[in-house]
Amino acid sequence: MADEATRRVVSEIPVLKTNAGPRDRELWVQRLKEEYQALIRYVENNKNADNDWFRLESNKEGTRWFGKCWYIHDLLKYEFDIEFDIPITYPTTAPEIAVPELDGKTAKMYRGGKICLTDHFKPLWARNVPKFGLAHLMALGLGPWLAVEIPDLIQKGVIQHKEKCSQ
């Protein structure tokens, strides 16, 4: 189970109320508003805690999301592109986040750079439909994945900081 700090962070993310996906037209617009409000609150809380670690934006329909995430290790910032599509069965099905440049570099990843969230995150998501949204996906999915995988990949020499590569 999550530690106390994670529980506190997640408790400050607004829960979503509208149980709607991309096929639900008008209700999807309401769900997207809730998603953006939750993401904005989560990012603001992270900034206030000096823990800003990602940027996200979407296409006009809110069905394709993309941005950047970063992880600080030994005072060096490692930055990665991220992307995901909203599944047609959302919110019942959680999105699959991809970090394309890490594709094939860790066993905890599927083809196409999609990170593995099967064991820990997906059961939690399933228990919290429709309350969980994209902010929860970032806080409980991508964030912990980065915290485990990036230091391991750095230690193994699989990824290097961009400044070290250019020298």
C-alpha positions as CSV (number, residue, x, y, z in Angstrom):
1,M,0.0,0.0,0.0
2,A,1.0,3.6,-0.5
3,D,3.1,5.4,2.1
4,E,1.7,8.3,4.2
5,A,3.2,11.0,2.0
6,T,1.6,9.5,-1.2
7,R,-1.7,9.2,0.6
8,R,-1.6,12.9,1.6
9,V,-0.7,13.9,-2.0
10,V,-3.5,11.8,-3.5
11,S,-6.1,13.0,-0.9
12,E,-5.5,16.6,-2.1
13,I,-6.4,15.7,-5.7
14,P,-10.1,16.3,-6.3
15,V,-12.0,13.1,-7.1
16,L,-14.0,13.1,-10.3
17,K,-17.7,12.6,-10.4
18,T,-18.7,12.2,-14.0
19,N,-18.6,8.6,-15.3
20,A,-18.0,9.4,-19.0
21,G,-15.6,8.6,-21.7
22,P,-14.9,9.9,-25.2
23,R,-18.1,8.2,-26.7
24,D,-20.4,10.1,-24.3
25,R,-20.2,13.4,-26.1
26,E,-21.8,16.0,-23.7
27,L,-20.9,14.1,-20.6
28,W,-17.3,13.8,-21.9
29,V,-17.0,17.6,-22.0
30,Q,-18.0,17.6,-18.3
31,R,-15.6,14.9,-17.5
32,L,-12.8,16.8,-19.3
33,K,-13.5,19.9,-17.2
34,E,-13.2,17.8,-14.0
35,E,-9.9,16.2,-15.4
36,Y,-8.4,19.6,-16.0
37,Q,-9.5,20.9,-12.6
38,A,-7.9,17.9,-10.9
39,L,-4.7,18.2,-13.0
40,I,-4.4,21.9,-12.3
41,R,-4.8,21.3,-8.5
42,Y,-2.3,18.5,-8.6
43,V,0.3,20.6,-10.5
44,E,-0.3,23.6,-8.2
45,N,0.1,21.4,-5.1
46,N,3.3,19.9,-6.6
47,K,4.7,23.4,-7.3
48,N,3.9,24.5,-3.8
49,A,5.7,21.5,-2.4
50,D,8.7,22.1,-4.8
51,N,7.9,18.8,-6.5
52,D,7.0,20.0,-10.1
53,W,7.7,17.0,-12.3
54,F,5.5,17.0,-15.4
55,R,3.6,19.0,-18.0
56,L,0.6,17.6,-19.9
57,E,-1.6,18.9,-22.7
58,S,-4.2,17.3,-24.9
59,N,-5.6,17.6,-28.4
60,K,-8.9,19.5,-28.7
61,E,-11.1,16.5,-28.1
62,G,-9.1,15.5,-25.0
63,T,-8.5,12.0,-26.3
64,R,-4.7,12.3,-27.0
65,W,-2.4,13.6,-24.3
66,F,1.3,14.4,-24.5
67,G,4.0,16.3,-22.6
68,K,7.1,15.9,-20.6
69,C,8.1,14.5,-17.3
70,W,11.3,14.7,-15.5
71,Y,13.2,13.0,-12.7
72,I,16.0,14.6,-10.6
73,H,18.8,12.2,-9.7
74,D,22.1,13.3,-8.1
75,L,21.1,16.9,-8.9
76,L,20.8,16.1,-12.6
77,K,17.5,16.5,-14.4
78,Y,16.5,13.6,-16.7
79,E,13.6,14.7,-19.0
80,F,11.4,12.4,-21.1
81,D,8.5,12.8,-23.5
82,I,5.3,11.1,-22.5
83,E,2.1,10.3,-24.4
84,F,-1.1,8.4,-24.0
85,D,-4.5,8.0,-25.6
86,I,-7.7,7.9,-23.7
87,P,-9.2,4.4,-24.1
88,I,-12.7,4.2,-25.6
89,T,-13.8,2.5,-22.4
90,Y,-12.4,5.2,-20.2
91,P,-12.8,5.7,-17.2
92,T,-13.3,2.0,-16.7
93,T,-10.0,1.3,-18.4
94,A,-7.0,3.4,-17.3
95,P,-4.8,5.0,-20.1
96,E,-1.5,3.4,-20.9
97,I,1.3,5.9,-20.5
98,A,4.2,5.7,-23.0
99,V,7.7,7.0,-22.5
100,P,8.9,6.3,-26.1
101,E,12.6,7.0,-25.6
102,L,12.8,4.3,-22.9
103,D,11.2,1.6,-25.1
104,G,13.1,-1.7,-24.7
105,K,15.4,-0.3,-21.9
106,T,13.5,-1.9,-19.0
107,A,11.6,-5.1,-18.4
108,K,8.8,-3.0,-16.7
109,M,7.7,-1.7,-20.1
110,Y,5.6,-3.0,-23.0
111,R,6.2,-2.6,-26.7
112,G,6.0,1.0,-27.8
113,G,7.4,2.3,-24.5
114,K,4.2,1.8,-22.5
115,I,5.1,1.6,-18.8
116,C,3.9,-1.5,-16.9
117,L,1.2,-0.6,-14.4
118,T,-0.5,-3.9,-14.3
119,D,0.3,-5.3,-10.9
120,H,0.0,-2.3,-8.6
121,F,-1.9,0.5,-10.3
122,K,-4.6,-1.1,-12.4
123,P,-6.3,-2.9,-9.5
124,L,-6.3,0.4,-7.6
125,W,-7.8,2.2,-10.6
126,A,-10.5,-0.4,-11.0
127,R,-11.6,0.0,-7.4
128,N,-11.8,3.8,-7.8
129,V,-13.8,4.2,-11.1
130,P,-15.0,6.9,-11.8
131,K,-13.3,8.9,-9.0
132,F,-9.8,8.5,-10.3
133,G,-8.6,10.5,-13.3
134,L,-5.5,11.6,-15.1
135,A,-4.0,13.4,-12.1
136,H,-4.3,10.1,-10.2
137,L,-2.7,8.3,-13.1
138,M,0.3,10.6,-12.8
139,A,0.5,10.5,-9.0
140,L,0.0,6.8,-8.5
141,G,1.1,5.5,-11.9
142,L,3.9,7.4,-13.7
143,G,5.4,9.1,-10.6
144,P,6.1,5.8,-8.7
145,W,7.3,4.1,-11.9
146,L,9.8,6.9,-12.6
147,A,11.0,6.8,-8.9
148,V,11.8,3.1,-9.2
149,E,12.9,2.7,-12.8
150,I,15.0,5.9,-13.6
151,P,17.6,5.5,-10.8
152,D,17.9,1.8,-11.7
153,L,18.4,2.6,-15.4
154,I,21.0,5.3,-14.5
155,Q,22.9,3.0,-12.1
156,K,23.0,0.3,-14.8
157,G,24.3,2.8,-17.4
158,V,21.3,2.3,-19.6
159,I,20.5,6.0,-19.6
160,Q,22.8,8.9,-19.2
161,H,22.3,12.5,-18.5
162,K,22.3,14.6,-21.7
163,E,25.2,16.7,-20.6
164,K,27.3,13.6,-20.0
165,C,26.4,12.3,-23.4
166,S,27.5,15.5,-25.2
167,Q,31.0,15.6,-23.5
